[in-house]
């Protein structure tokens, strides 16, 4: 039986393209399974609305459809005319039969005419019915074949994936030298069952529960460049949430947090600050110590009689920016070991006996 797509969308046969689009959008919002529920009646109605819009929104398909409907309407008109002719022939035959002046030859001719008319009526009705049925089935077949690659326009809209922002904490030394970190990102991907369409076989996808996407953990190896600053943002293209229906993927943004509180290094512009402990005898006698810089290990000479808190400068061992390079400034901290051996204590006793200085004498003057 013919589907009246104009009645399905609630429009007239002479409706404009804008009126067709407006009617479709209104009905699609009303009957979409996300709104109206996922009953069989709703799903069937939604499919019917989409089918009607697919035909009437395409000028070529609409023209063919209107042509087929013209054949159908013409078929009904021909059927009515044939029935009218048959009725007239029957009335004429009855009149001739009641007329006593009509000859048997005329009666025979009239009967033949009636028989022929009835035969022609049935033949025309059958031919018209077959012609319409063949044309309608051919039209539907071509329509379905042409729609196979595209699916429905309503559900195939491209949706770009959203960006993801995450934080990563590194040490000051990692910020200075650069590093590689493994980060675990939670992002979304299109559902592998419904491929982002939310529906499978006319029903809501059970795998993603109609969301069209699923959450997935993904490990990424990220290279942190050297001399990166606190609060810097690193962009990793295409590693955000994935797009749906061919939409492009979002990006991943990593916000760098430099842990300065638990670091052995501090910053002062381009200068790197570090405090290094030494023992009392090293401060008195002088020594050479190893200092770890961003460029590697360097040796620094401690002068005899170095005081606690005294600063030493290692030139060009700091940060570099715009062709300028800072220094590394080392602050000396003289520390007394807490786990002195017996021999060390004896030596300190001898030092005490050998010393006759009073280093606090002048503070009372």
C-alpha positions, 0 to 999 in steps of 0.5 A: 500500500502506498505511503503518503509521505506528505501526510506523515510529515503533516504538510501539503503536496506543494510544500516548500523545502523550508516547510518540509525541513521545519516539519521534519525537525518538529516531528523528530524532536517529538518522536526521537527515542531519547525524548519519547521513549524506546518503545516499538511504536516510537522507534517505528514512528521515528523511522517513518518520519526519517524515511519521509524526510529522506524522500521529500528533502531530495528534489530528484527523489521527490519528483519520482515519488510525485510521479508514482503518486500521479500514476496511482491517482490516475489508476483510481480515476481510470477505475472510476471511469470504467465502473461508470461506463459499465454501469451505463452499458448495463442500464442501456442493455436493460432498456433494450431488453424491455423494448419490444421493437428491438431485434434479437440481433441487437440483443445479441450485439448488446450482450456481446458489448456488455461482456466485452466491456466487463472483460476490458474493465477487469483487464484494465483494472488489473493492468493498472494495479500491476503497473502501479505496484511495479512502479512503487516497488521499483521506487522504494528499491532505488531509494533504499539502495541510494540511502545505504552509504549515507544512513540518516542525516539526523544521526550522522552529524559530525561531533568534534571531541572535547579537549582534556586538561590534566596536571603533572608535577615534576621536580625542579631538577626535572624542570631544568634538565627535562624528563619523560613521564608516563601519564594515565589519561581518562578520555572517551572513545566512540562505542565499539557496538553502535559506533557513536549512533546510540542505537542498535537494531532500532533499540538503545545500545546496551553496551554504552546505554545510549551514550554513544561513547565509553570512557577509557584509560590510556597511558601516554609517554610525554616528553617534558622539555628542559627548562620548563616553567611552573604553570606552563601548558603542554599541548598534545594534539589529538589525544583528547576525547575522540570525535563521533561520526567522523568528527576530529579528536580533541587535544590533551593539555598538561599543566606543569607544576614544579615542586619547589618546596621539596626540592634541593634547588630554588630559583632567583631569576636565572640563578639556581640556589642550593644549600650544601652542608660541610663538616667543621674540619672542612670549613676550617681546613678548606676542601674540594666538594662535588656539586651537582648542576643541571649540566652535570657534576662540577668540583667547587673549592671551599676556602679555609676558615669558611664561615657558616652561611658563606656563599660561593658562586659557580658562573654560568651554571644556572638557567638560560634564556634569550642568550643569557645564562645565570649562575649557581649560588651555593650556600655553605651550611656547617653541620656537626655530625650527630654520630661522632665516634669515640676517637672523634670525641677525643680529638674534640677534647684535645681541641678544647684543651688546646684552645684558649680563645673566647669568641664571645668576649666582644659581644659583652663589650 
